[in-house]
Amino acid sequence: MDRSKKLILGTAAMKTDEERKAGTEQTGREYRIDIFMAWCKSCGICVAFCPRKCLGQNEDGSPLVTRPDLCTGCGWCEIHCPDFAISLREVTDGKAQGEEEAE
């Protein structure tokens, strides 16, 4: 797949009841992590700063959303990304903020 067009999504929809409780216990909210690979230089800063270890790296060092169910929405990944390649949005009613309804 062309790296410039690849968007990696992590969404709370993949959670089991136990995982949902673990990730939202502190905030009571669910979040979606979007990684825009066209902007990412695979520096690993987002992975290093994630306190809940929601992010990992694949074999070439690119970040992956490995455990979206643990995300508490702290924003450390988004704040520290030097390329603005990560977006964190709250999920309400099954949709992330700013997501349009499909027609």
Sequence and secondary structure as in RCSB ss.txt:
>XXXX:A:sequence
MDRSKKLILGTAAMKTDEERKAGTEQTGREYRIDIFMAWCKSCGICVAFCPRKCLGQNEDGSPLVTRPDLCTGCG
WCEIHCPDFAISLREVTDGKAQGEEEAE
>XXXX:A:secstr
  GGG EEEE GGG  HHHHHHHHTTTS EEEEEEETTT     HHHHH TT  EEE TTS EEE  GGG     
HHHHH TT  EEEEEEETTEETT     
